[in-house]
Amino acid sequence: MTPQDPSMHLTVEETARNLAVFAVDRTDLKTILESLPPESSVNRVTLEYELGILKILAVGWGISFFMPVSDKNKPILSDAFWQMIQEFSQNISTLTETTTGQPIDYFKILKERLDTYVQQMHKTADNTMDPSAVMGPAFAKTCGHPEDPVAMLTGSKMFALTLGGVKEYLAAVRIKPVKLN
């Protein structure tokens, strides 16, 4: 299909839903985990949990990064995406509290991780052009293994693959203009 194909003309809501589904889909996450060397000392449960968070954040970042500032759909799409992620987060929080008896706020955790990654981006020298080179070490640190190359590469890979997926998707679809009243 080409971007001119009418079936690829989506509403902002449809586009946000597709991106949110992509953000929480764990297929590529499982593939990355299966490719890890068995002798890696990184806790795979922690790695999987943090990869899921990183993927969600990377999709949000991709929307901001790959849509032109002049696109009137950009803020609406971003808001719709984050509202869907907030609903997903509420479901995760409720399920976790029901099964463990411990209250958690998954959306708050997402915001905290986002703050951590943004701080790391600001701390990094301006000559680092590849954000995945920053995200890998920051990811490894959140996993509790700041010096582990496997954790660094895994985070960099998830970030780069996710951004690539968002870029490709946004290039393939045409979002119907929002009619403002």
Secondary structure, 3 states (H helix, E strand, C coil): CCCCCHHHEECHHHHHHHHHHHHHCCHHHHHHHHCCCCCCCCCHHHHHHHHHHHHHHHHHHHHHHHCCCCCCHHHHHHHHHHHHHHHHHHHHHHHHHHHHCCCCCHHHHHHHHHHHHHHHHHHCCCCCCCHHHHHHHHHHHHCCCCCCHHHHHHHHHHHHHHHHHHHHHHHHCEECCCCCC
